Amino acid sequence: MTTVNLDWATLGFSYIQTHCHIQYTWKDGKWDEGKLVESPYIPIHIAAAALHYGQEAFEGMKAFRQKNGDVVLFRPQENAKRMYNTAERICMAPVPPEMFIDACRRVIKANADYIPPYGTGGSLYIRPLLFGSAPQIGVAPAKEYTFIVLVTPVGAYYKGGLQPVKAIVIDHYDRAAPMGTGHVKCGGNYGASLAAHVEAAKAGYPVELYLDAKTHTYIEEFSTSNFLGITKDGKYVTPDSPSVLPSVTNMTLCQVAADMGMPVERRPIDFEKEIDGFAEVAACGTAVVVTPVSSIERNGVVHKTGPETGCGPTLEKLYHAVQGIQYGELPDTHNWNLKIEV
Ligand code: COI
């Protein structure tokens, strides 16, 4: 195993240039064979549909170097499926799942020396990107699409790893309308969240929590990740809503919790009635993994949702169970890891 010379222990969640990305074009009804490209810049038409009308989708996955030296990609089939669904919602040429996974294999292999060594806590973040690249001045789906997979080595999304963050509900912003695009991963959802994010950060909160757009009663999700709560009587509860992104990490944690014998409930969660009933709350997603949330403020009232330092015992158990599977320390009983030959 060879690796590039990076300070693996201090990696955060920011872009680091690697050897190459992979790029495919869809034209005249079909995808080309794809090619590895060294330059991180792409020439793009000034009238490209993605630039003007946000016809764009992305995904996030991680590849891990395991204890025995193997390299694995975690549950890529789920991300392939989700990107397919996003493409259909945004009227783009979908990427066939086999091509999606092959693209990941090729780009990971070509950048294998950027995969953080086992024991550093890092991983290689995989970012597939699909967008309308043909000129399109009238509002309509583009006639050409570009699919890219770029990779970059990452550590913790929030400084400190399993250290808790404080969240805030900002009631004058919504994330996604009930019949909108909240359930798919298009860039527009994230662009629309930036104002709330900046406002939360200015007030000293690294994370903002959204309630349902129609009634502002039920918990939806954090700006970059799903919501999960552990009730004082030990149940795993996560929102059921048509406008929440189906998080692969949340899906994984639900299964791991069920495997541990915990009751798992996916249902509407009434913020005011239920928030004080949680012993632990976390934001979960590929990038943030499991990030404990120690308190959530709404309208000046601070609700304590976990320990002020460190992580509650149930979240800690879940976190280590998932990371244990990813790093090859625990058996992968559900076959979630896809081995990549590097
Ligand atoms: C991920 O968790 O991979 C995501 O795509 C969230 C991202 C906005 C950082």
Residues whose N, C-alpha, C, O or C-beta is under 5 A from the ligand:
A	BS01	COI	E59 G60 M61 T224 G285 T286 A287 V288
